[in-house]
């Protein structure tokens, strides 16, 4: 029963909903790379990086806010996982 509860709680982790590419983008964000640097590293357009980041924000439940920095909050969630 405990294993089932733990498995359910893991499935609810929003980080689990990220695609491998979104996780890669988030990892590069956590390393402090800019969008342009991420695009260069992944050999994709800046627009593609922006779309991945927007999707990451949505999946992590980080709506636009004047009081909080979504990029920092996303990275904090990512690093607290590991």
trRosetta pair geometry for C-beta under 8 A, 3 or more apart (Angstrom, degrees):
i j d omega theta_ij theta_ji phi_ij phi_ji
1 4 5.7 -53 -154 32 33 113
1 5 6.6 32 151 -17 65 104
2 5 5.7 -55 -151 36 34 111
2 6 6.3 32 153 -17 67 106
3 6 5.7 -55 -147 39 31 111
3 7 6.2 34 154 -21 65 107
4 7 5.6 -53 -145 36 30 112
4 8 6.4 32 154 -19 64 104
5 8 5.7 -53 -149 35 31 111
5 9 6.4 28 154 -17 65 105
6 9 5.8 -54 -146 36 32 109
6 10 6.4 34 154 -20 64 105
7 10 5.8 -54 -151 34 31 112
7 11 6.5 33 152 -21 64 105
8 11 5.7 -55 -150 33 33 112
8 12 6.6 29 154 -18 64 107
9 12 5.8 -57 -152 35 34 112
9 13 7.4 56 146 -42 60 88
10 13 5.7 -32 -164 -2 42 117
10 16 6.7 102 156 -61 71 148
11 16 6.3 -119 -142 94 34 163
12 16 7.9 78 64 35 15 131
13 16 4.7 93 77 -10 91 106
13 81 7.6 103 -177 -115 138 114
14 17 5.6 -48 -163 24 51 114
14 18 7.8 65 144 -33 66 89
14 59 5.5 149 -179 147 100 77
14 60 4.8 129 126 -113 141 50
14 61 6.2 -118 -92 -2 160 98
14 77 7.5 -18 70 169 111 149
15 18 5.8 -34 -167 4 48 117
15 23 7.7 78 -175 -102 88 98
15 60 7.3 35 -71 -97 61 96
15 77 6.5 -172 -63 142 112 108
15 78 6.8 140 -115 -102 127 62
15 81 5.5 -32 26 -84 175 151
17 59 4.8 -160 96 -163 119 121
18 22 4.0 -132 -167 94 97 122
18 23 4.9 124 118 -57 127 80
18 26 6.8 -31 -156 -7 161 140
18 56 6.4 28 -114 -114 116 80
18 59 5.9 149 -75 105 71 156
19 22 4.6 97 49 6 76 102
19 23 7.1 -138 93 -4 41 85
19 55 7.9 1 12 126 108 142
20 23 5.6 -54 -150 36 33 113
20 24 6.4 37 151 -23 65 104
21 24 5.4 -51 -150 33 35 115
21 25 6.4 36 151 -19 66 101
21 42 7.9 86 -154 -149 94 142
21 52 6.3 -106 129 -121 101 130
22 25 5.6 -49 -147 36 35 112
22 26 6.2 35 152 -18 65 106
22 52 5.4 -172 -104 -167 69 94
22 55 6.0 -99 -104 97 130 115
22 56 5.2 166 -167 -77 109 93
22 59 7.4 50 164 30 160 149
23 26 5.6 -54 -145 39 32 112
23 27 6.2 39 152 -24 64 104
24 27 5.6 -50 -149 32 30 115
24 28 6.6 27 153 -15 62 104
24 42 6.9 114 127 -97 126 122
25 28 5.8 -58 -152 38 32 108
25 29 6.4 37 148 -22 65 104
25 38 6.0 61 -139 -171 77 138
25 42 7.4 -21 -84 -47 79 154
25 49 6.5 161 -132 -143 123 75
25 52 4.4 144 -32 131 169 137
25 53 6.4 -130 151 -67 136 70
25 56 6.7 -135 90 -45 120 139
26 29 5.3 -48 -148 33 35 116
26 30 6.4 39 151 -22 64 103
26 56 5.7 159 -72 -133 107 146
26 74 6.3 -118 -131 152 105 110
26 75 7.2 179 -171 -95 81 58
26 78 5.0 178 155 -90 118 148
27 30 5.6 -53 -152 34 31 114
27 31 6.7 30 148 -18 62 103
27 78 7.1 -158 -80 176 50 143
28 31 5.4 -51 -150 34 38 113
28 33 4.6 -40 165 41 91 136
28 37 7.5 -168 170 109 118 94
28 38 4.7 128 116 -112 142 96
28 41 6.0 174 -124 69 144 154
28 42 7.6 -103 -27 -39 161 108
29 32 7.8 70 173 -55 33 13
29 33 6.6 -89 -89 56 30 81
29 38 7.0 1 -61 -78 68 139
29 53 7.4 119 -73 -109 139 106
29 71 6.3 -137 -168 -165 128 94
29 74 6.8 2 110 99 153 116
29 75 5.5 -132 121 -80 103 104
29 78 7.7 115 75 19 106 158
30 75 4.7 154 -96 -144 73 97
30 78 5.3 -116 -67 95 133 135
30 79 5.8 152 -144 -58 129 100
33 37 4.0 -132 -165 95 98 122
33 38 5.0 128 119 -58 125 77
33 41 6.7 -27 -155 -12 163 141
34 37 4.7 96 49 8 75 102
34 38 7.0 -134 95 -5 39 86
35 38 5.6 -54 -147 36 32 113
35 39 6.3 36 153 -22 65 104
35 46 5.8 71 139 -149 110 89
35 49 4.8 146 -162 115 87 138
35 50 6.4 31 -150 -66 141 74
35 53 7.2 -67 -105 -24 106 148
36 39 5.6 -51 -149 34 31 114
36 40 6.5 31 152 -17 63 105
36 46 6.1 -15 -95 -100 62 112
37 40 5.6 -53 -149 37 33 113
37 41 6.2 36 153 -21 66 106
38 41 5.6 -54 -146 36 31 113
38 42 6.1 7 162 1 67 113
38 49 4.9 122 96 -131 117 135
39 42 6.4 -70 -141 50 24 94
39 43 7.9 77 164 -100 55 6
39 44 5.5 -108 -144 77 70 69
39 45 6.2 -33 -147 152 124 15
39 46 4.8 -51 -65 -80 158 55
39 48 7.0 122 -118 59 94 95
39 49 4.8 -92 -68 -28 87 134
40 43 7.3 19 -171 -75 29 47
42 48 7.9 -131 101 103 129 124
42 49 7.3 145 45 -83 134 98
44 48 4.0 -88 158 75 121 145
44 49 6.3 144 92 -47 113 80
45 48 4.7 106 57 -1 78 98
45 49 7.3 -139 100 -1 48 83
46 49 5.6 -52 -154 35 39 113
46 50 6.4 41 149 -21 68 103
47 50 5.5 -51 -148 35 35 113
47 51 6.4 36 153 -20 66 102
48 51 5.7 -52 -150 34 33 112
48 52 6.5 33 151 -18 65 103
49 52 5.7 -54 -150 36 33 111
49 53 6.3 30 153 -17 66 107
50 53 5.8 -56 -146 39 31 110
50 54 6.2 34 154 -21 65 106
51 54 5.7 -52 -146 36 30 113
51 55 6.4 31 154 -18 63 106
52 55 5.7 -58 -152 37 31 111
52 56 6.4 35 150 -23 65 104
53 56 5.4 -48 -147 32 35 115
53 57 6.5 37 153 -19 65 101
53 71 7.5 -11 -162 -101 124 91
54 57 5.8 -51 -151 34 32 112
54 58 6.5 31 151 -18 64 106
55 58 5.6 -54 -148 36 33 113
55 59 6.1 27 157 -14 68 109
56 59 6.0 -59 -144 41 27 106
56 60 6.1 12 161 -6 65 114
56 74 5.7 63 139 -147 117 143
57 60 6.1 -68 -143 47 24 101
57 62 4.4 -95 -157 73 76 104
57 63 7.6 120 158 -85 106 21
57 70 5.1 20 -121 172 117 138
57 74 6.5 -76 -88 -69 64 132
58 61 7.8 30 175 -70 29 30
58 62 7.7 -82 -53 48 19 70
60 73 7.6 159 131 120 135 99
60 74 5.6 145 46 -112 167 85
60 77 6.0 159 -149 56 131 164
62 65 7.9 -91 -180 0 72 113
62 68 7.8 -122 -157 111 95 127
62 70 4.4 124 150 -140 127 101
62 73 5.5 160 -119 91 133 130
62 74 6.1 -88 -7 -63 164 91
63 70 8.0 -140 83 -92 18 127
64 70 7.1 -62 -105 -37 42 136
65 68 4.4 24 88 40 138 89
65 70 7.0 133 29 -54 94 92
68 72 7.8 -133 175 62 76 106
68 73 6.0 29 164 -41 118 134
69 72 4.2 52 94 15 111 114
69 73 6.6 162 87 -14 58 87
70 73 5.5 -58 -144 41 35 111
70 74 6.1 37 158 -22 69 105
71 74 5.9 -52 -148 34 28 111
71 75 6.5 26 154 -15 62 107
72 75 5.8 -58 -149 39 31 110
72 76 6.3 33 153 -22 66 106
73 76 5.6 -52 -146 34 31 114
73 77 6.6 32 155 -18 63 102
74 77 5.9 -55 -154 34 31 110
74 78 6.4 31 150 -19 64 107
75 78 5.5 -55 -148 36 34 114
75 79 6.2 23 159 -11 70 107
76 79 6.2 -57 -140 42 29 101
76 80 6.1 27 160 -20 64 110
77 80 5.9 -58 -143 37 27 109
77 81 6.8 40 153 -33 60 100
78 81 5.9 -51 -163 16 31 116
78 82 7.7 5 154 -2 61 101
79 82 6.4 -63 -155 41 41 97
